[in-house]
Amino acid sequence: MGQLISVDGVECVIRVGEDDMRLSALEFCCKFSKR
């Protein structure tokens, strides 16, 4: 399961999993942006 969103023309993929919780700088920012 994952959510693909576009931020400033940049594709940001937020992965949601039990074992795979790797968040990049952009993903981290996107996640915090959607409170």
C-alpha positions, -999 to 999 in steps of 0.1 A, spaced: 0 0 0 13 34 -9 1 69 -17 15 88 -47 13 125 -45 28 153 -66 45 182 -48 59 210 -69 62 187 -99 81 161 -78 66 127 -74 64 118 -37 56 82 -28 46 75 8 49 39 16 27 25 43 38 -9 57 45 -28 89 82 -36 80 87 -10 53 86 23 70 114 41 52 106 78 49 128 100 28 132 137 34 104 145 9 81 118 21 86 129 57 77 165 48 47 154 28 35 133 57 38 161 82 21 185 57 -11 163 57 -20 165 94 
